[in-house]
Each structure stands twice: as C-alpha cells, then as structure tokens.
Amino acid sequence: MKMFDLFNYLQRRSKLELIVLCAVFMGLVIGIDWFSGPDLSASIFYLLPISLAAWFVNRRTGLAFSAVGAIFWFATDYFTNPDMPIWPIPFWNAMVRLGFFLIVVLSLTTVRRTRQRQDDLMAFVVHDLRAPLGNMLTALDMLQTQDAAEKQDSTWRELINLGLSSGQRMLVLVDSLLDLSRLESGKLKVQRETVLVADLLAESVAHVVLTAEFKKITILQTVEPANTAVFADPSFTQRVLVNLLNNAIKFSPQDGTITLRAAVQNNEVIFAVQDQGEGIPVEWQERVFAKYGQVSGGKSGGSGLGLTFCKLAVEAQDGRIWLESEPGSGTALLFSLPAAVVNE
C-alpha cells in the first residue's frame, strides 16, 4: 500500500478503530522493548503509536499514549537492565522521554489544527466563489444566445465563447475542491446507477468543446460496443472525464487530436483519454495523482488537485485509475468502472 493510500485509509477509520490500532502498536513496542531488554532498544518506536494518536485522533489521546509510553519505557529500563543505577538515572530518563513525547504530540496537533483551519477556510472561500461564478456563466450564456450577439463580428463571439469556456473550467475546479476533502475522509457518498457510456462521453465533451475549439483541437469519441453501460455515479464520472479532457487539452499542441474511448473488458468498462502532448517522464508518473503533485518543468501551471479528485472519485466507485505515457508520444489517462447490463 502506497503512503498516500495508507494516509487516506487511516483518515477514514473511526476514532475507536484508531485508538485500538494505536494500542496494539503500543503493546507490540512494549513487548519487544521488554523482552529484548537493553540489548536491543526499541524505544524510538514508541513514537509511532503516539504520533498516530496525536495526528488522527486528538491531542488528549496523544498525551495519554505519551504518558503510557514513558511509564513503560521507564519500567523496561528499571527492571530489565541490571547495570542501571537505581537512582536517579531511570527517573531522569523517564522525565526526559515524557517531555520529548509531549513536544512531539503538541507539535503534531498544532500542525494538524492549522491544516484543518486552512482546509476549512479554503472550503468557505471556494463555496462563496461558486455563486458569482454561476451568475457570470448565466450572463455569458444569455449573451451568446441573444439575437444581437449573432449580428456581432467573430471577435465578439470568440470572446464570449472564451469567457464561457474559462468559467466552465473554473466551475469544475470549484466543485472538485469542495468535494476533495470529503472524498478523502470517506464522508461523501456516491449515488450509483446504470448509465450509458455514450451519454457520459457526449455530455463531458460538451463541457470542454469551447476550450478545444479555441485551441483548434479535435476530440474523437469511440464506444465499443455502442450500448455499453456502467454502474456509476453520473455526476462524479462526468466530472472525472471533464477533468481528464481539460488536462489533455492543456498539454495538447494546437491543431492536435484527443481520443476519448471506452471499451468493455472483463466486466469492466475501461475509459481512456489520449492526447498528443510531450508525454510524462517515467520518474514523474507516480506523483501525478498525489495531492498538489505536478510534473516538473511542465509548460502549464495548475493546482495539482484535478487528478487527485479523479483518483478519489474513481476509487469511491470501486474503480481504478492509471496512466500510460512515453516521452514524446503523448499520454493516456485511463480508469475503469464496473460494467452494467442495459435493459432492452
């Protein structure tokens, strides 16, 4: 299990499960330290359950495990080391260790609380951005459909289309930011149903067609077989596809082609978005799905959150996501979702 996946797994556990896990780790460390005696010091490993308790549970639990760790570390020194003086070294060591544990707990919980406040602030800001952004898109859409707009020159229409395209991309990012933390913690539940893949692809392409036209990029769609369906949350799946298409457009050359395809394989539907960009070096391919992860030297900036949202959204639907890329030959981002039977 990768570190990113392990962190998300622990975040989704209840406080009781985490306390039990920390207690098991603490018992294991105490046992190793006690039976190995002074010959093999396992003392540094007391920090593992203490740190887990402080970060994933709360400060009070971290302090409790600190006290337990210091007491048993003292007992191990006092009763298993025949060369240890009775006074005052074991007691002094115990106080130093307890102080060290407390510093670790206070530091971790302070960082954790600061990070939580930053996440809450970002959520509030992003939530407040959504309403004016929606109003802007509505106004631009009305301008685009007005008869007066049809009488304007091509530059006017291009500017409106560019505003609509940029606004739609911002809306996708805002929605992803709002849902990202809830997906990480497992608090956001997906609503799955049987959905035709052709409809998902068509609706997703409709969201990015203006951006693609601005860069003169062609998007080709293929579904094999044509009546393929998936058991998925249509909103989340469409947002995953829109994110991947926007990513492909960003890294594709002008006048390029993006291939969007879906095919059934072993009771799964494999979606693929293939661009004609420069490709991703092998050493950077592992980090593209990490939070805030970006490819070094990329020609286009970004938040590094789009692919993280895609990974979490796909995995929440019992799917998987990966990439295939060769430098100079473009990149294919693929994900799978359970296939569904279409009722004729």
Backbone torsions as a table, in degrees:
resi	resn	phi	psi	omega
1	MET	NA	129.4	-179.5
2	LYS	-71.6	158.5	-177.9
3	MET	-59.7	-39.9	179.2
4	PHE	-61.3	-44.0	-180.0
5	ASP	-68.9	-38.4	179.1
6	LEU	-64.0	-42.1	179.2
7	PHE	-61.5	-45.0	178.8
8	ASN	-65.4	-37.0	178.6
9	TYR	-62.0	-45.9	-179.8
10	LEU	-65.9	-36.0	179.1
11	GLN	-63.3	-28.6	-176.4
12	ARG	-86.6	-7.8	179.9
13	ARG	-78.5	151.7	175.7
14	SER	-72.1	163.4	-179.6
15	LYS	-62.5	-37.3	179.1
16	LEU	-63.8	-43.6	178.2
17	GLU	-61.7	-40.5	-179.7
18	LEU	-68.1	-39.4	178.0
19	ILE	-63.2	-42.5	177.9
20	VAL	-62.5	-43.4	178.8
21	LEU	-61.2	-44.2	178.8
22	CYS	-64.3	-38.6	179.1
23	ALA	-65.5	-38.2	177.4
24	VAL	-64.2	-45.8	178.2
25	PHE	-61.0	-43.1	180.0
26	MET	-62.7	-43.7	178.0
27	GLY	-62.2	-38.8	178.9
28	LEU	-64.9	-44.3	179.4
29	VAL	-65.0	-42.3	178.6
30	ILE	-61.1	-43.9	179.8
31	GLY	-61.9	-46.0	179.4
32	ILE	-63.0	-44.0	-178.0
33	ASP	-65.6	-39.1	-177.6
34	TRP	-69.2	-48.1	-174.0
35	PHE	-79.8	-23.6	176.7
36	SER	-82.5	-23.6	178.4
37	GLY	64.0	-152.4	-177.0
38	PRO	-74.1	-11.3	-177.5
39	ASP	-69.6	-34.0	-178.6
40	LEU	-135.5	106.4	-176.4
41	SER	-84.5	118.3	175.4
42	ALA	-105.0	17.7	-170.1
43	SER	-62.9	-36.4	-177.2
44	ILE	-63.9	-24.6	-177.2
45	PHE	-74.8	-8.8	172.7
46	TYR	-60.5	-25.3	-179.0
47	LEU	-67.3	-23.7	-177.3
48	LEU	-63.2	-58.9	178.8
49	PRO	-65.5	-32.9	179.3
50	ILE	-64.6	-44.8	-179.4
51	SER	-66.9	-41.7	177.9
52	LEU	-60.5	-43.8	-179.8
53	ALA	-64.6	-41.7	-178.5
54	ALA	-67.3	-40.3	-174.7
55	TRP	-80.5	-46.2	-171.5
56	PHE	-94.9	-18.3	-179.8
57	VAL	-106.5	-87.6	176.2
58	ASN	-168.1	175.6	-176.4
59	ARG	-65.1	-41.5	-177.5
60	ARG	-60.6	-43.3	179.3
61	THR	-65.5	-40.2	177.3
62	GLY	-61.2	-40.6	178.1
63	LEU	-65.8	-38.1	178.6
64	ALA	-63.8	-43.7	178.1
65	PHE	-68.1	-30.4	175.4
66	SER	-62.3	-45.2	179.7
67	ALA	-63.7	-43.5	178.9
68	VAL	-62.4	-44.8	179.6
69	GLY	-61.7	-43.2	-180.0
70	ALA	-64.9	-40.4	-179.4
71	ILE	-64.0	-46.6	-177.2
72	PHE	-74.2	-30.7	174.6
73	TRP	-64.7	-42.0	176.1
74	PHE	-61.9	-44.6	-179.6
75	ALA	-62.4	-39.2	178.3
76	THR	-63.0	-45.2	177.7
77	ASP	-61.9	-42.5	-170.6
78	TYR	-73.5	-38.2	-171.6
79	PHE	-103.4	-16.7	-174.9
80	THR	-109.2	-8.0	-178.8
81	ASN	-111.6	101.0	-177.0
82	PRO	-66.2	-21.3	-179.0
83	ASP	-87.0	-3.7	-176.9
84	MET	-79.2	126.0	176.5
85	PRO	-60.6	147.1	-177.5
86	ILE	-67.1	-36.6	-177.0
87	TRP	-147.0	141.3	0.6
88	PRO	-108.3	6.9	-170.1
89	ILE	-59.1	-48.8	-179.3
90	PRO	-58.8	-39.4	-178.3
91	PHE	-70.4	-39.0	177.0
92	TRP	-63.5	-44.8	177.8
93	ASN	-59.8	-41.4	-179.1
94	ALA	-62.0	-42.0	-179.9
95	MET	-66.6	-41.3	178.4
96	VAL	-63.4	-44.1	-179.8
97	ARG	-64.3	-43.0	178.5
98	LEU	-61.5	-42.4	177.6
99	GLY	-61.6	-41.1	178.3
100	PHE	-63.2	-45.0	178.6
101	PHE	-60.4	-43.2	-178.8
102	LEU	-64.0	-39.4	177.7
103	ILE	-62.3	-42.8	178.9
104	VAL	-61.8	-46.5	-178.6
105	VAL	-62.6	-47.3	-179.2
106	LEU	-63.4	-38.6	179.3
107	SER	-66.3	-47.3	-178.5
108	LEU	-63.8	-44.6	-178.3
109	THR	-68.4	-33.1	176.1
110	THR	-65.2	-45.0	177.0
111	VAL	-62.0	-41.8	-179.8
112	ARG	-62.1	-45.2	179.6
113	ARG	-65.8	-39.5	177.6
114	THR	-62.7	-42.8	178.6
115	ARG	-64.6	-39.6	179.3
116	GLN	-64.4	-40.9	177.8
117	ARG	-63.8	-38.0	177.8
118	GLN	-65.4	-42.3	178.2
119	ASP	-63.4	-42.1	179.5
120	ASP	-64.2	-42.2	179.4
121	LEU	-62.8	-43.1	179.2
122	MET	-62.9	-40.4	179.5
123	ALA	-62.7	-42.4	179.2
124	PHE	-64.3	-45.0	-178.5
125	VAL	-63.4	-46.2	-179.4
126	VAL	-63.4	-40.2	179.0
127	HIS	-62.9	-41.2	179.4
128	ASP	-70.1	-25.3	178.3
129	LEU	-72.9	-25.2	-172.1
130	ARG	-64.5	-41.4	-176.9
131	ALA	-64.3	-52.8	178.6
132	PRO	-64.4	-31.1	177.4
133	LEU	-65.2	-41.4	177.2
134	GLY	-63.9	-39.2	177.6
135	ASN	-64.3	-39.1	179.3
136	MET	-63.8	-43.1	179.8
137	LEU	-65.7	-38.6	178.1
138	THR	-63.0	-43.9	179.7
139	ALA	-62.9	-43.7	179.8
140	LEU	-65.4	-38.1	179.1
141	ASP	-64.5	-39.8	177.9
142	MET	-65.7	-39.8	177.1
143	LEU	-62.4	-37.8	-177.4
144	GLN	-67.9	-34.0	-175.0
145	THR	-92.3	-7.6	179.9
146	GLN	-68.8	146.1	177.2
147	ASP	-61.5	-32.4	-178.9
148	ALA	-64.1	-34.0	-179.1
149	ALA	-66.2	-30.6	-178.9
150	GLU	-68.2	-22.7	-178.1
151	LYS	-87.2	-8.2	-179.3
152	GLN	-80.7	166.9	-178.7
153	ASP	-75.5	175.2	-175.7
154	SER	-64.8	-31.1	179.4
155	THR	-62.7	-41.5	177.8
156	TRP	-60.0	-47.8	-178.3
157	ARG	-65.0	-38.4	179.4
158	GLU	-64.4	-38.8	178.7
159	LEU	-65.5	-41.3	177.5
160	ILE	-63.6	-45.1	179.9
161	ASN	-62.7	-38.5	178.8
162	LEU	-64.8	-41.8	177.4
163	GLY	-62.7	-42.3	177.7
164	LEU	-63.5	-44.8	-179.5
165	SER	-61.9	-46.3	-179.7
166	SER	-64.8	-40.7	178.7
167	GLY	-63.5	-40.0	178.9
168	GLN	-65.8	-39.0	176.7
169	ARG	-65.0	-40.0	177.1
170	MET	-63.7	-38.8	-179.1
171	LEU	-64.8	-40.1	176.6
172	VAL	-61.7	-43.2	179.4
173	LEU	-65.6	-41.8	178.8
174	VAL	-60.5	-46.7	179.6
175	ASP	-62.9	-38.5	179.2
176	SER	-65.1	-42.1	179.0
177	LEU	-63.7	-39.5	-179.4
178	LEU	-64.5	-34.7	-174.4
179	ASP	-95.3	-12.6	-171.9
180	LEU	-61.0	-51.0	-177.4
181	SER	-66.0	-35.4	179.3
182	ARG	-70.2	-32.9	174.6
183	LEU	-68.4	-40.0	179.3
184	GLU	-61.2	-39.2	-177.8
185	SER	-87.1	-5.4	-179.8
186	GLY	77.6	12.4	-177.4
187	LYS	-86.3	-14.2	-179.7
188	LEU	-97.9	116.0	-176.7
189	LYS	-93.9	136.6	177.9
190	VAL	-86.3	150.4	179.0
191	GLN	-112.4	96.4	-173.1
192	ARG	-92.3	146.0	177.7
193	GLU	-154.5	172.5	177.5
194	THR	-79.8	123.5	-176.0
195	VAL	-130.7	137.0	174.8
196	LEU	-71.6	130.9	-177.9
197	VAL	-65.0	-37.8	-179.2
198	ALA	-60.1	-37.9	178.2
199	ASP	-67.5	-41.2	178.8
200	LEU	-60.5	-45.0	-179.0
201	LEU	-65.0	-44.2	-177.8
202	ALA	-63.8	-43.4	-179.4
203	GLU	-67.7	-35.6	179.2
204	SER	-68.3	-43.1	178.8
205	VAL	-63.7	-35.5	179.5
206	ALA	-60.6	-29.5	179.9
207	HIS	-74.3	-23.8	-174.7
208	VAL	-115.9	2.0	-173.0
209	VAL	-63.0	-35.5	-179.8
210	LEU	-66.2	-41.7	177.6
211	THR	-63.3	-41.6	179.8
212	ALA	-65.1	-41.2	-179.8
213	GLU	-65.5	-35.5	179.7
214	PHE	-62.9	-35.5	177.7
215	LYS	-94.6	5.3	-179.7
216	LYS	57.8	43.9	179.3
217	ILE	-103.5	135.7	178.4
218	THR	-96.7	135.5	177.8
219	ILE	-113.7	118.5	178.8
220	LEU	-101.2	137.0	-178.6
221	GLN	-120.0	135.1	174.4
222	THR	-139.8	138.2	176.0
223	VAL	-131.7	127.7	-178.6
224	GLU	-130.1	118.5	-12.1
225	PRO	-73.6	172.4	-171.1
226	ALA	-64.8	-29.6	-176.7
227	ASN	-95.6	21.9	-179.5
228	THR	-61.3	139.7	177.9
229	ALA	-133.4	156.6	177.3
230	VAL	-125.8	156.2	173.2
231	PHE	-98.3	97.3	-170.0
232	ALA	-154.4	167.9	172.1
233	ASP	-82.4	114.2	-174.2
234	PRO	-61.7	-37.7	-178.7
235	SER	-66.6	-48.5	-179.2
236	PHE	-64.8	-42.7	-177.8
237	THR	-65.3	-40.2	177.9
238	GLN	-64.1	-40.1	178.8
239	ARG	-66.9	-34.3	174.6
240	VAL	-62.2	-47.2	-179.8
241	LEU	-63.0	-40.8	179.2
242	VAL	-64.0	-41.9	176.9
243	ASN	-60.2	-45.7	-179.1
244	LEU	-67.1	-37.9	178.1
245	LEU	-67.5	-43.2	176.8
246	ASN	-60.4	-39.6	178.4
247	ASN	-63.4	-42.5	179.7
248	ALA	-65.6	-40.2	178.6
249	ILE	-63.4	-41.2	-177.5
250	LYS	-60.8	-37.1	-174.7
251	PHE	-102.1	4.5	178.5
252	SER	-89.2	147.6	176.2
253	PRO	-73.7	158.6	177.1
254	GLN	-62.0	144.6	-176.3
255	ASP	66.3	19.3	179.2
256	GLY	-85.9	-177.0	-178.7
257	THR	-130.5	135.1	174.3
258	ILE	-113.3	131.5	179.8
259	THR	-105.9	122.9	177.4
260	LEU	-113.7	114.1	-175.8
261	ARG	-134.3	157.3	177.2
262	ALA	-144.4	137.9	-178.7
263	ALA	-149.4	151.0	-180.0
264	VAL	-87.2	131.2	175.4
265	GLN	-143.4	115.7	174.0
266	ASN	51.9	56.1	177.3
267	ASN	64.1	18.2	174.2
268	GLU	-127.0	153.9	171.0
269	VAL	-106.5	122.0	179.8
270	ILE	-97.7	116.9	175.0
271	PHE	-96.2	142.9	179.2
272	ALA	-142.2	135.2	174.5
273	VAL	-120.0	110.5	-175.0
274	GLN	-109.4	126.2	176.7
275	ASP	-110.5	178.7	178.8
276	GLN	-117.2	33.2	-179.3
277	GLY	-77.8	-162.9	-175.7
278	GLU	-79.6	-12.4	-177.2
279	GLY	85.7	170.1	-177.6
280	ILE	-117.1	127.1	177.3
281	PRO	-58.0	148.4	-176.2
282	VAL	-57.9	-39.6	-175.7
283	GLU	-68.0	-14.1	-179.6
284	TRP	-105.7	-4.1	-173.5
285	GLN	-69.6	-27.3	-177.7
286	GLU	-73.0	-24.0	-171.9
287	ARG	-99.1	-1.6	-174.7
288	VAL	-67.3	-25.5	179.7
289	PHE	-93.1	-2.7	180.0
290	ALA	-76.8	152.3	-179.3
291	LYS	-62.4	128.2	-177.8
292	TYR	64.3	12.4	179.4
293	GLY	-76.9	133.9	177.8
294	GLN	-138.1	153.3	178.8
295	VAL	-76.6	128.7	-178.8
296	SER	-63.8	135.5	177.6
297	GLY	79.3	11.1	179.6
298	GLY	-61.3	146.4	-177.0
299	LYS	-81.7	-14.4	179.5
300	SER	-124.2	132.5	179.1
301	GLY	-78.0	175.0	178.4
302	GLY	176.7	172.0	-177.3
303	SER	-78.7	-21.1	-175.7
304	GLY	76.8	14.7	-177.7
305	LEU	-105.2	-19.5	-175.5
306	GLY	-59.1	-49.6	-178.5
307	LEU	-73.1	-27.6	174.2
308	THR	-64.3	-43.7	176.1
309	PHE	-60.4	-43.8	-179.8
310	CYS	-59.1	-44.9	-179.4
311	LYS	-60.9	-48.3	-178.5
312	LEU	-66.5	-40.0	-178.9
313	ALA	-67.0	-39.6	178.5
314	VAL	-68.6	-45.0	-178.9
315	GLU	-66.7	-30.3	176.5
316	ALA	-66.5	-16.7	178.6
317	GLN	-107.0	23.5	178.6
318	ASP	63.0	32.6	177.2
319	GLY	-112.6	-174.3	177.6
320	ARG	-141.3	157.4	-177.5
321	ILE	-138.2	143.7	-179.3
322	TRP	-157.9	175.4	177.7
323	LEU	-132.4	156.8	174.2
324	GLU	-131.4	121.0	-175.1
325	SER	-149.7	140.1	172.1
326	GLU	-125.7	126.4	178.8
327	PRO	-51.8	126.8	-179.5
328	GLY	88.6	-5.6	-176.7
329	SER	-122.8	14.7	178.5
330	GLY	84.4	178.6	-177.6
331	THR	-132.9	138.5	172.9
332	ALA	-114.9	121.6	173.7
333	LEU	-101.7	124.9	-173.9
334	LEU	-124.8	148.7	170.9
335	PHE	-148.9	157.0	-177.5
336	SER	-121.3	147.9	174.8
337	LEU	-138.9	153.5	-179.6
338	PRO	-60.8	134.7	177.3
339	ALA	-73.8	153.2	179.0
340	ALA	-126.4	157.0	179.0
341	VAL	-92.7	129.1	-179.8
342	VAL	-87.9	127.9	176.1
343	ASN	-79.6	116.9	-179.0
344	GLU	-74.2	NA	NA
